[in-house]
Amino acid sequence: MNSRVALVTGAGSGIGAGTAKALAAQGNRVALVDRSDRAQAVADEIRESGGTAMAVQADISDPDAVTQAVEEVTATLGPVEVLVNNAGFARDNMVLDMPLADWDSVMATHLRGSFLMLKATAPAMREAGWGRVVNISSISALVDGDRANYVAAKAGLEGFTRATALDLAPFGITVNAIGPGVVVTEMTKVSAARAGRTLDEHIEVQRQSIPRGRVGTPHDIARAVLFFTAEDADYVTGQVIYVSGGPHG
Ligand SMILES: NC(=O)c1ccc[n+]([C@@H]2O[C@H](COP(=O)([O-])OP(=O)(O)OC[C@H]3O[C@@H](n4cnc5c(N)ncnc54)[C@H](O)[C@@H]3O)[C@@H](O)[C@H]2O)c1
């Protein structure tokens, strides 16, 4: 069992909610940060099952909101020791049809948001001489069509992971990334609608290209988060694990 303070962004839904629940089930005190108000219900669920959790509504691309959120968490639960940069979304389009606003908003959440969260939390980890940061990337970091903004943001996040792993290694802080494949969440519903398919049709089409023969669940991703954030996971840093049911395009 761990009893660390863990902050998960985008914890009101999907992978973030699953990760927050898994960290809480391990005994961690969890802060669920989301720009929507959905994190409150997830925090309530964790508390009802005996865990410790708080929800904070904040947009992680806003520096003042990030500072305020981390201050609130620190005052309530204590200094953040585990950070999971998970918040994200896609605004897909062929590059020539991509509005600048969609480029900027995807970069602002995935890259700027992860940078701001790291800057706000890692000083306390450095002081404690122990910390864990996990960035949620995607297999799209390798390549994907009609989503140059998302691919660039996730590839950037993996570069950020390696660079910050070097900067923070001397202080006992590890920084790693997880690249999920298809995981059924709200995001999948958006992708299905964009492809003109029902959710079930979309899942079946995706499933056919996955070696493991099934799509992923938030629990599959949370398993990898628990590996990277374990108390003694001290010697793995700057790495990316693709949790995608086997290599596929
Ligand atoms: N679902 C997949 O198939 C899949 C695959 C690969 C990677 N991912 C990545 O996993 C992460 C979680 O995605 P999901 O599928 O659980 O999506 P989701 O839509 O279910 O949840 C994402 C959450 O992030 C929150 N969020 C978005 N921008 C935010 C911001 N600026 N500030 C605060 N909160 C914000 C949303 O409100 C939402 O609650 C994302 O980074 C996504 O890119 C998902």
The ligand as an SDF file (V2000), in Angstrom:
LIG
                    3D

 44 48  0  0  0  0  0  0  0  0999 V2000
   -9.3380    7.1210  -25.1520 N   0  0  0  0  0  0  0  0  0  0  0  0
   -8.3480    6.7860  -25.9300 C   0  0  0  0  0  0  0  0  0  0  0  0
   -8.4940    5.9420  -26.8190 O   0  0  0  0  0  0  0  0  0  0  0  0
   -6.9920    7.4100  -25.7460 C   0  0  0  0  0  0  0  0  0  0  0  0
   -5.9300    6.8500  -26.4740 C   0  0  0  0  0  0  0  0  0  0  0  0
   -4.6660    7.4080  -26.3320 C   0  0  0  0  0  0  0  0  0  0  0  0
   -4.4690    8.4660  -25.4600 C   0  0  0  0  0  0  0  0  0  0  0  0
   -5.5060    8.9880  -24.7720 N   0  0  0  0  0  0  0  0  0  0  0  0
   -5.2250   10.1140  -23.8790 C   0  0  0  0  0  0  0  0  0  0  0  0
   -5.6920    9.8140  -22.5970 O   0  0  0  0  0  0  0  0  0  0  0  0
   -6.0190   11.0140  -21.9060 C   0  0  0  0  0  0  0  0  0  0  0  0
   -7.4170   10.8760  -21.3080 C   0  0  0  0  0  0  0  0  0  0  0  0
   -8.3410   10.6980  -22.3590 O   0  0  0  0  0  0  0  0  0  0  0  0
   -9.7600    9.9750  -22.1820 P   0  0  0  0  0  0  0  0  0  0  0  0
   -9.9000    9.0620  -23.3260 O   0  0  0  0  0  0  0  0  0  0  0  0
   -9.8950    9.4830  -20.7980 O   0  0  0  0  0  0  0  0  0  0  0  0
  -10.7170   11.2200  -22.4870 O   0  0  0  0  0  0  0  0  0  0  0  0
  -12.0190   11.7770  -21.7290 P   0  0  0  0  0  0  0  0  0  0  0  0
  -12.6140   12.7600  -22.6700 O   0  0  0  0  0  0  0  0  0  0  0  0
  -12.8650   10.6530  -21.2410 O   0  0  0  0  0  0  0  0  0  0  0  0
  -11.4080   12.5270  -20.4450 O   0  0  0  0  0  0  0  0  0  0  0  0
  -10.5500   13.6280  -20.5590 C   0  0  0  0  0  0  0  0  0  0  0  0
  -10.8170   14.5780  -19.3980 C   0  0  0  0  0  0  0  0  0  0  0  0
   -9.8470   15.6450  -19.4940 O   0  0  0  0  0  0  0  0  0  0  0  0
  -10.5180   16.8430  -19.1470 C   0  0  0  0  0  0  0  0  0  0  0  0
   -9.7830   17.9760  -19.7180 N   0  0  0  0  0  0  0  0  0  0  0  0
   -9.5420   18.2330  -21.0300 C   0  0  0  0  0  0  0  0  0  0  0  0
   -8.8480   19.3670  -21.1600 N   0  0  0  0  0  0  0  0  0  0  0  0
   -8.6360   19.8630  -19.9100 C   0  0  0  0  0  0  0  0  0  0  0  0
   -7.9940   21.0050  -19.3920 C   0  0  0  0  0  0  0  0  0  0  0  0
   -7.4270   21.9270  -20.1940 N   0  0  0  0  0  0  0  0  0  0  0  0
   -7.9550   21.1870  -18.0430 N   0  0  0  0  0  0  0  0  0  0  0  0
   -8.5320   20.2840  -17.2210 C   0  0  0  0  0  0  0  0  0  0  0  0
   -9.1790   19.1740  -17.6450 N   0  0  0  0  0  0  0  0  0  0  0  0
   -9.2290   18.9710  -18.9830 C   0  0  0  0  0  0  0  0  0  0  0  0
  -11.9190   16.7080  -19.7200 C   0  0  0  0  0  0  0  0  0  0  0  0
  -12.8330   17.5930  -19.1010 O   0  0  0  0  0  0  0  0  0  0  0  0
  -12.2140   15.2290  -19.4580 C   0  0  0  0  0  0  0  0  0  0  0  0
  -12.8770   15.0450  -18.2190 O   0  0  0  0  0  0  0  0  0  0  0  0
   -5.8780   12.1410  -22.9120 C   0  0  0  0  0  0  0  0  0  0  0  0
   -4.6390   12.7980  -22.7510 O   0  0  0  0  0  0  0  0  0  0  0  0
   -5.9130   11.4170  -24.2470 C   0  0  0  0  0  0  0  0  0  0  0  0
   -5.2270   12.1290  -25.2520 O   0  0  0  0  0  0  0  0  0  0  0  0
   -6.7690    8.4830  -24.8890 C   0  0  0  0  0  0  0  0  0  0  0  0
  1  2  1  0
  2  3  2  0
  2  4  1  0
  4  5  1  0
  4 44  2  0
  5  6  2  0
  6  7  1  0
  7  8  2  0
  8  9  1  0
  8 44  1  0
  9 10  1  0
  9 42  1  0
 10 11  1  0
 11 12  1  0
 11 40  1  0
 12 13  1  0
 13 14  1  0
 14 15  2  0
 14 16  1  0
 14 17  1  0
 17 18  1  0
 18 19  2  0
 18 20  1  0
 18 21  1  0
 21 22  1  0
 22 23  1  0
 23 24  1  0
 23 38  1  0
 24 25  1  0
 25 26  1  0
 25 36  1  0
 26 27  1  0
 26 35  1  0
 27 28  2  0
 28 29  1  0
 29 30  1  0
 29 35  2  0
 30 31  1  0
 30 32  2  0
 32 33  1  0
 33 34  2  0
 34 35  1  0
 36 37  1  0
 36 38  1  0
 38 39  1  0
 40 41  1  0
 40 42  1  0
 42 43  1  0
M  CHG  2   8   1  16  -1
M  END
$$$$
